[in-house]
Amino acid sequence: MANEELLDKVMSEDELELVAGGAGYAYFLKRPDGKYDIVSATDKLTPAQVKGILAGEPPARLGIAKSIRTNFNVGIDANRLDAVRQRLNKLYNGCTFQYM
């Protein structure tokens, strides 16, 4: 098989994510006091949805499907972020991190 044929058979990152499943998304928001609020979910969220979850809005009101699980933690010290990232990677079997 030629290199071009092999490359055509390689899955894109999005295709691999759909097949592998379990990947999560985590959003880190830095507060003025230096601590972090973290929202994690089983699917991508918009910045407005992340902020709405932290404000206590019901996920359905934010347009988040019932099939999407969300969790949040508030007031996490910066020195604990590595441990939180490790836990989220384990929880979701891989996680994409975004700082907002």
Contacts in CASP RR format, 6 or more apart in sequence:
PFRMAT RR
TARGET T0000
AUTHOR 0000-0000-0000
METHOD contacts of the structure
MODEL  1
MANEELLDKVMSEDELELVAGGAGYAYFLKRPDGKYDIVSATDKLTPAQV
KGILAGEPPARLGIAKSIRTNFNVGIDANRLDAVRQRLNKLYNGCTFQYM
11 19 0 8 1.000
17 23 0 8 1.000
20 93 0 8 1.000
21 93 0 8 1.000
22 42 0 8 1.000
22 92 0 8 1.000
22 93 0 8 1.000
22 94 0 8 1.000
23 92 0 8 1.000
23 93 0 8 1.000
23 94 0 8 1.000
23 95 0 8 1.000
23 96 0 8 1.000
24 40 0 8 1.000
24 41 0 8 1.000
24 42 0 8 1.000
24 43 0 8 1.000
24 88 0 8 1.000
24 92 0 8 1.000
24 94 0 8 1.000
24 95 0 8 1.000
24 96 0 8 1.000
25 40 0 8 1.000
25 41 0 8 1.000
25 42 0 8 1.000
25 43 0 8 1.000
25 44 0 8 1.000
25 45 0 8 1.000
25 95 0 8 1.000
25 96 0 8 1.000
25 98 0 8 1.000
26 38 0 8 1.000
26 39 0 8 1.000
26 40 0 8 1.000
26 41 0 8 1.000
26 85 0 8 1.000
26 88 0 8 1.000
26 95 0 8 1.000
26 96 0 8 1.000
26 97 0 8 1.000
26 98 0 8 1.000
27 38 0 8 1.000
27 39 0 8 1.000
27 40 0 8 1.000
27 45 0 8 1.000
27 47 0 8 1.000
27 50 0 8 1.000
27 98 0 8 1.000
27 99 0 8 1.000
27 100 0 8 1.000
28 36 0 8 1.000
28 37 0 8 1.000
28 38 0 8 1.000
28 81 0 8 1.000
28 97 0 8 1.000
28 98 0 8 1.000
28 99 0 8 1.000
28 100 0 8 1.000
29 36 0 8 1.000
29 37 0 8 1.000
29 38 0 8 1.000
29 39 0 8 1.000
29 50 0 8 1.000
29 51 0 8 1.000
29 54 0 8 1.000
29 99 0 8 1.000
29 100 0 8 1.000
30 36 0 8 1.000
30 99 0 8 1.000
31 37 0 8 1.000
31 75 0 8 1.000
34 78 0 8 1.000
35 75 0 8 1.000
35 76 0 8 1.000
35 77 0 8 1.000
35 78 0 8 1.000
36 75 0 8 1.000
36 76 0 8 1.000
36 77 0 8 1.000
36 78 0 8 1.000
36 81 0 8 1.000
37 54 0 8 1.000
37 72 0 8 1.000
37 73 0 8 1.000
37 74 0 8 1.000
37 75 0 8 1.000
37 76 0 8 1.000
38 72 0 8 1.000
38 73 0 8 1.000
38 74 0 8 1.000
38 76 0 8 1.000
38 84 0 8 1.000
39 45 0 8 1.000
39 50 0 8 1.000
39 53 0 8 1.000
39 54 0 8 1.000
39 70 0 8 1.000
39 71 0 8 1.000
39 72 0 8 1.000
40 70 0 8 1.000
40 71 0 8 1.000
40 72 0 8 1.000
40 88 0 8 1.000
40 91 0 8 1.000
40 92 0 8 1.000
40 95 0 8 1.000
41 64 0 8 1.000
41 68 0 8 1.000
41 69 0 8 1.000
41 70 0 8 1.000
41 71 0 8 1.000
42 67 0 8 1.000
42 68 0 8 1.000
42 69 0 8 1.000
42 70 0 8 1.000
42 92 0 8 1.000
43 65 0 8 1.000
43 68 0 8 1.000
45 53 0 8 1.000
45 64 0 8 1.000
45 70 0 8 1.000
47 100 0 8 1.000
48 62 0 8 1.000
49 59 0 8 1.000
49 62 0 8 1.000
49 63 0 8 1.000
49 64 0 8 1.000
50 100 0 8 1.000
52 62 0 8 1.000
53 59 0 8 1.000
53 62 0 8 1.000
53 70 0 8 1.000
53 72 0 8 1.000
54 72 0 8 1.000
54 74 0 8 1.000
59 66 0 8 1.000
59 68 0 8 1.000
59 70 0 8 1.000
60 66 0 8 1.000
64 70 0 8 1.000
73 84 0 8 1.000
76 84 0 8 1.000
85 95 0 8 1.000
85 97 0 8 1.000
88 94 0 8 1.000
88 95 0 8 1.000
88 97 0 8 1.000
89 95 0 8 1.000
END
